[in-house]
């Protein structure tokens, strides 16, 4: 059964564009399923799908003479006299493929729809060889709205109007158990659909393993995978904290230059996010330490025993990123606003929000020059309901 994703409409619309459609994201977030569904809906008999995990498909696109590839496709009954739809999965497995695509794109009427598991590979390579010829779509683990869709639970999505909502007891009671599951196990599609806690836990461990053994091994060139795994575990315990590169280098035994390379790789392969500070001074933004979050709370829970607060804050961050640009605000005294959304909305995250929390957030928001401020909460307190329940971020 196919469950629509937030990117579905945008990807479908892009089929009408000449530019190459590129879908990227972390391993096992559902790229192949989404592309296969969209490809199946193309009304044409002049289309073909290739999975580059198959060696014979990789060999086909490794031909040095690109017209030989054209002949091979024609032998499969495909025509180059009319529009041809060509889907290719896991393109990072063939380093020569972008050159092939550029040649075919420039000489024939071909619509490419391709997937790859890493922006580390795709963005750097495509920025030069396919400049102006592609559009990159990024697929993430499920939003909470997508999670509810996968669970066949009805809900209403309000977009940015969500931030004008306040606590609704009935909606909280209806969906709180679903949201708690989302916090614990995250949004990888196969994990969401798994039936038991044990199966979910095993799948998350397998996703971590495949990331280390496949993405790190094949894309990074880093040779000490055990150090890499230890670093990831160390980082997961620091969710919501500012990154101190000197301290991390001392604790991990990894040199500072190597550590920075590791962190850049982790970010460009979608495992972590480094959140910048909100400021109107570019120099201060560069100097100020960034805060750390993981792409999926379930994955982070697999790596470390996160506190309840860390789980919740990381989950809210991953929900907010579907609504726009996210950063944080901090004073020299150390007082912080957890998030600033789209450079205009202050957001403070509390498991049980109170009136005092709201007043303190308002003061910080005013200091930051932000006119909008709200609390996002996990559970209600019986005296205070002027907050947005996090389960409404869909």
Secondary structure, DSSP 8 states (H G I E B T S, - for coil): -----TTHHHHHHHTTSSSEEEEEESTTSSHHHHHHHHHHT---SSEEEEETTSHHHHHHTT-SSHHHHHHHHHTTT--SSS-EEEEEE-GGG-TTHHHHHHHHHHHS-EEEEEEES-HHHHHHHHHHHTTTSEEEEEE-S--HHHHHHHTT------GGGGGG----HHHHHHHHHHHHHHHHH---HHHHH-SSHHHHHHHHHHHHHHIIIIIIIIII----HHHHHHHHHHHHTTTTSB--HHHHHHHHT--HHHHHHHHHHHHHTTSEEEE-B--S-HHHHHHS--EEEES-HHHHHHHS---HHHHHHHHHHHHHGGGS-EEEEE-TTS-EEEEEETTTEEEEEEEE--HHHHHHHHHHHHHHT-SEEEEEEEE-BTTB--SEEGGG--
